[in-house]
Structure formats: C-alpha cells, structure tokens
Amino acid sequence: MAGTLHLNLTKLPSVWATYPRVLLTQRPSLIDVQSPQEITVTVRGVRIGATSAARYGAMCGFRPDAALPVTYPHVLAMPLHLKIFAQRAFALRPMGLIHLSNVIECPGALEAGRPMDLAVSACNYQRTDAGLAFDMTTNISAGGEVLWRETCVFLARSPEPSERTGARPPRPPKAPKDATVLAELEVTRETAWGYARVSSDFNPIHLSNRAARFFGLKGAIGHGMWSLARSLAQSPLPAIPHGARIETQFLSPVQLPARVAVKEWTADGQTKRALCDVRTGRVHMYAWWEAVIPA
C-alpha cells in the first residue's frame, strides 16, 4: 500500500469515542500484511492541563512539587495513538502489540497551559524474526521549536516462529549485583487500573487475565510506560540533563501481581535504572540517559 495517510484534526479526539473502533475494526492476518500504510495524525493548539498532569504524577509516584514528568507527554499524545489504531488502514491488531523499546528527548520547555502542536505517526515497518515491528513517533512543538519527541517501537508478534532475523532490539545486560536498590514496590491489578485511568491506556492485556491469555500471555501484565515513569520518579530523583536522550528497553512483562525493585547504577558515564522482579531478579525494563551534545 503506497503513500501516507494524513489526518489533520482540530482537537484531541475522545478516547471513549475511539476505543470501539480500535477494538472492533477487523484486521487481516499478519501473514497477509505486506506493505502497511504509514499514518500521520496532527492537531494544533493542544494544552497540558495542570490537573491531569498532577493526577498522572501522583499515580506514577512523582512528588507534588516535582517538575512536569518527562514521560507525561506520552499520555498527552495517547488519543492520537488510538486514532491511528482505529483507522481501517492500520493493518495490525492493536490489542496484541508488544512495546519493545522507547526513546524520549525533551529539548524544549513543557509548560501547563502553553498551546502546542502534536504530530504522531505510525511508520518504519520492518519484518523481524519475531513478527512485524514499527515505530510510533510523537513530536510536540510550539512556534516551530521542537519541545519533546518520542519513538516507541512496537511489535506485532507472528503466530508461528519465523526464520527472519533483524530489527528486534538487543537485550541489555542485567543489573549488576552491586546496583543500589532504591525501593521495593507491590504492583497489582489496581496499579494497572489506576494507570489506565490517568493515561487512557485501557488495553485489556493490562486489566484482564482472560484478555491477556487470549493474546498469548500468562495473565494480565503491567503497563510498560508506568514501569518507566515509576522508575524515574523514585527518590532520589535522577539528575537527567536538560535535553537528554532517555532510552528504554522493555525486556519481560510485569506479571500481575508482582513485587518489584527499582535499582540504579552508573556505567560508562551513564546513569541506569531498572525495574526488577524481587524474587527472580528478572529485569522487566531498563533505562539509561546521557546529555545530547549538539552537532
């Protein structure tokens, strides 16, 4: 399928009006998907609501006096993610997608009440040994200045093993034994529902054991972006340089309920944080950052 589908909206769409189409639109079998169409959705004049940002911050463990969480714009853009997933031109089944990795950069100043322009794209489809991967990119700007950008890599998993190799990101090493344990946390189905309410991410694989099993999981799993946000929120707050590039890889799902530990260490000039299973030591997600040096 050639070309890119462009949708220009006048306001953020209602997630409750969009979800039925996300869930009910029929999709072809993954083996029949050959050249997925790229889709871009844009909307101008979006403002961050202070109340919504505060609710999100509290749910993810940020202090009330902390600056706007660097992960919050992902939530701001969620209605546009869903708008893309609701399009008949989006050939993949949204509810079965796996979030593999994430990159966030925040070169500008994000402020509540400031009008901003959002552009979200589903693009860069690649066949991998595990299925079909693609990027969901988000760019937030004001007055022509990029304030925040993100690339999420998602995977539509093949129903059968493939001999293809390629784009799946390599798995980073586990947290070293001398990593500092910053906190131990209980993660439950109530955690997942709480995050769903502040993020509009009501993917049933996070909320229902039955739905999760339908998509090949053992049971409901935690939201990956909650894991990242909660790890960054843990005291002491990490000293992330302005404009830094925060990279994350999601290695194994948090099977609910779970007891996890936030761990931190430094290596090769980078600060690293991981969310690990307390009992097994399994690394669920792993994030690191360093200052971006202008070209």
VENKA-V136438 format. One record per pair of residues at least 24 apart in sequence whose ideal C-beta (glycine too) atoms are under 7 Angstrom apart, sorted by the first residue. I is the first residue (numbers start at 1). GAP is how many residues later the second one is. If there is no record, write none. Layout:
I:GAP, I:GAP
This chain:
1:34, 1:35, 1:36, 3:34, 4:33, 4:34, 4:35, 4:36, 5:32, 5:34, 5:82, 5:84, 6:34, 7:34, 7:76, 8:34, 9:32, 9:33, 9:34, 11:32, 12:31, 12:34, 12:67, 13:66, 13:70, 15:64, 15:67, 15:185, 18:61, 18:64, 18:65, 18:68, 19:63, 19:183, 21:65, 22:60, 22:63, 22:64, 22:72, 25:61, 25:63, 27:64, 27:65, 27:66, 28:63, 30:101, 30:102, 30:126, 30:128, 30:129, 33:58, 33:59, 33:99, 36:55, 36:89, 37:52, 38:83, 38:84, 38:85, 39:45, 39:48, 39:50, 39:51, 39:82, 39:83, 40:79, 40:81, 41:39, 41:42, 41:43, 41:79, 42:75, 42:76, 42:77, 43:37, 43:75, 44:73, 45:70, 46:30, 46:70, 46:72, 47:66, 47:67, 47:68, 48:28, 48:62, 48:64, 48:65, 49:63, 50:62, 53:59, 55:143, 56:142, 59:135, 59:136, 59:139, 60:166, 60:169, 60:170, 60:173, 61:169, 61:172, 61:173, 62:171, 66:171, 68:42, 69:160, 69:164, 70:34, 70:36, 70:170, 70:176, 71:33, 71:154, 71:157, 71:158, 71:161, 73:37, 73:67, 73:75, 74:76, 74:151, 75:123, 75:124, 77:41, 77:43, 77:61, 78:121, 78:122, 78:123, 79:121, 80:38, 80:40, 81:39, 81:55, 84:36, 84:38, 90:32, 92:40, 92:64, 93:63, 95:108, 95:109, 95:110, 95:120, 96:60, 96:61, 96:119, 97:57, 97:58, 97:59, 98:56, 98:57, 98:59, 99:53, 99:55, 99:125, 99:151, 100:33, 100:53, 100:54, 100:55, 100:68, 100:69, 100:150, 101:52, 101:68, 101:147, 101:148, 101:149, 102:48, 102:50, 102:126, 102:146, 103:47, 103:48, 103:142, 103:144, 104:46, 104:142, 105:44, 105:138, 105:140, 105:187, 106:42, 106:137, 107:39, 107:136, 108:37, 108:38, 108:39, 108:40, 109:38, 110:37, 110:38, 114:28, 115:27, 116:24, 116:25, 116:26, 116:31, 117:24, 117:25, 126:40, 126:41, 127:37, 127:39, 128:36, 128:38, 128:39, 128:40, 129:33, 129:35, 129:36, 129:37, 129:39, 130:25, 130:27, 130:28, 130:38, 131:24, 131:25, 131:26, 131:27, 132:24, 133:34, 133:35, 169:80, 171:78, 171:80, 172:77, 172:114, 174:107, 174:109, 175:88, 175:90, 175:99, 175:101, 175:108, 176:89, 179:84, 179:85, 179:86, 180:83, 180:84, 180:85, 181:80, 181:82, 182:52, 182:80, 182:81, 182:82, 183:51, 183:78, 183:79, 184:75, 184:77, 184:94, 185:75, 186:71, 186:73, 187:35, 187:67, 187:69, 187:70, 187:71, 187:73, 188:68, 188:69, 189:31, 189:67, 189:68, 191:31, 192:28, 192:30, 192:31, 192:64, 195:28, 195:31, 217:36, 218:37, 219:36, 219:37, 220:36, 221:32, 221:33, 221:34, 221:35, 222:32, 222:34, 224:26, 224:61, 227:27, 227:48, 227:57, 227:58, 228:57, 228:59, 231:31, 231:42, 231:44, 231:56, 232:41, 234:28, 238:33, 238:35, 240:49, 241:50, 243:48, 243:49, 244:45, 244:46, 244:47, 244:48, 245:44, 245:45, 245:47, 246:41, 246:43, 247:40, 247:41, 247:42, 248:37, 248:38, 248:39, 249:36, 249:37, 250:35, 251:32, 251:33, 251:34, 251:35, 252:30, 252:31, 252:32, 254:30, 260:24
